Amino acid sequence: MLLGLYTKARVWLHDRREYFSSEGGATGVEYGLLVALIAAIIVAVVATLGTKVSTGFETVNKEL
């Protein structure tokens, strides 16, 4: 009886150790942060280039 309980406890602890040491969840979070960073960079670049392109079109329009 005591040996069976000990074995079950070891198996339970081993399963929890594997669950908490797995890095699958951390990888998902890292990919999410990477996607958010790339999106922020794209927004910043489009906002910066958008004003420059708009100014260029206005200059060409005035010249025509």
LUMDRENDO-616223 format. One record per residue (C-alpha): residue number from 1; x, y, z. Coordinates in pm, whole numbers. Layout:
residues N
+-----+--------+--------+--------+
| num |      u |      v |      w |
+-----+--------+--------+--------+
| NUM |      X |      Y |      Z |
...
+-----+--------+--------+--------+
//
This chain:
residues 64
+-----+--------+--------+--------+
| num |      u |      v |      w |
+-----+--------+--------+--------+
|   1 |      0 |      0 |      0 |
|   2 |    270 |    245 |    100 |
|   3 |    483 |    154 |   -204 |
|   4 |    187 |    212 |   -438 |
|   5 |    119 |    554 |   -285 |
|   6 |    489 |    642 |   -311 |
|   7 |    495 |    539 |   -678 |
|   8 |    183 |    745 |   -755 |
|   9 |    334 |   1047 |   -580 |
|  10 |    657 |   1012 |   -779 |
|  11 |    468 |    987 |  -1107 |
|  12 |    255 |   1290 |  -1017 |
|  13 |    559 |   1499 |   -925 |
|  14 |    745 |   1388 |  -1238 |
|  15 |    451 |   1494 |  -1456 |
|  16 |    431 |   1835 |  -1288 |
|  17 |    806 |   1886 |  -1327 |
|  18 |    783 |   1819 |  -1700 |
|  19 |    481 |   2050 |  -1731 |
|  20 |    650 |   2343 |  -1558 |
|  21 |    986 |   2293 |  -1726 |
|  22 |    842 |   2281 |  -2078 |
|  23 |    907 |   2594 |  -2281 |
|  24 |    614 |   2565 |  -2522 |
|  25 |    418 |   2845 |  -2359 |
|  26 |    719 |   3072 |  -2339 |
|  27 |    786 |   3022 |  -2708 |
|  28 |    431 |   3131 |  -2792 |
|  29 |    471 |   3445 |  -2581 |
|  30 |    803 |   3523 |  -2745 |
|  31 |    652 |   3490 |  -3092 |
|  32 |    366 |   3716 |  -2988 |
|  33 |    606 |   3983 |  -2865 |
|  34 |    809 |   3954 |  -3184 |
|  35 |    498 |   4000 |  -3400 |
|  36 |    392 |   4301 |  -3191 |
|  37 |    738 |   4458 |  -3230 |
|  38 |    737 |   4405 |  -3606 |
|  39 |    388 |   4557 |  -3630 |
|  40 |    500 |   4863 |  -3431 |
|  41 |    801 |   4910 |  -3658 |
|  42 |    582 |   4884 |  -3969 |
|  43 |    338 |   5143 |  -3830 |
|  44 |    624 |   5382 |  -3749 |
|  45 |    781 |   5343 |  -4094 |
|  46 |    450 |   5390 |  -4276 |
|  47 |    367 |   5699 |  -4068 |
|  48 |    708 |   5852 |  -4141 |
|  49 |    716 |   5768 |  -4510 |
|  50 |    349 |   5859 |  -4553 |
|  51 |    411 |   6224 |  -4473 |
|  52 |    716 |   6239 |  -4700 |
|  53 |    530 |   6076 |  -4989 |
|  54 |    236 |   6310 |  -4937 |
|  55 |    468 |   6611 |  -4947 |
|  56 |    627 |   6480 |  -5265 |
|  57 |    288 |   6436 |  -5435 |
|  58 |    185 |   6786 |  -5332 |
|  59 |    505 |   6929 |  -5482 |
|  60 |    451 |   6743 |  -5808 |
|  61 |     86 |   6855 |  -5814 |
|  62 |    186 |   7222 |  -5771 |
|  63 |    446 |   7194 |  -6047 |
|  64 |    193 |   7050 |  -6290 |
+-----+--------+--------+--------+
//
